[in-house]
Amino acid sequence: MSDAMNTRANDAVRSAWKLFRALTTDDAYENYLAHHRAAHPGMPALDRRAFFVREQSRKWSGITRCC
């Protein structure tokens, strides 16, 4: 396999992996950190565990049904 084909294959795998992580929200903490750095410079960010607990609380507290 040529270097160009190998590079394209690697790029395709990286893109697919990035898409998979976005669809499963596995990249939520990294997205949070990027947003926090941009919107709240100088303030400490939550660690991964605190972020997970906060997100679970946000997701599952309150009314979770449509009717």
C-alpha positions, 0 to 999 in steps of 0.5 A: 500500500502506498503512503498516500493510500495509507494516509487516506485510510488512517484519515478515514478511520480517525474521522469515523472514530470521531463521528462515533464518539460524537454520536455516543457523546463519549467526547462530552468531557473534551467538548466541555473543557474546550467550551470552558477554556473559551468561555470561562478563562481563569476559572477551574474546570470540573474534573472528569468525575465531577463532570460525570456526576453533574451530567447524570444529575442533569440528565436524570433529575426532573420530569423525564416523560412527555405527558 
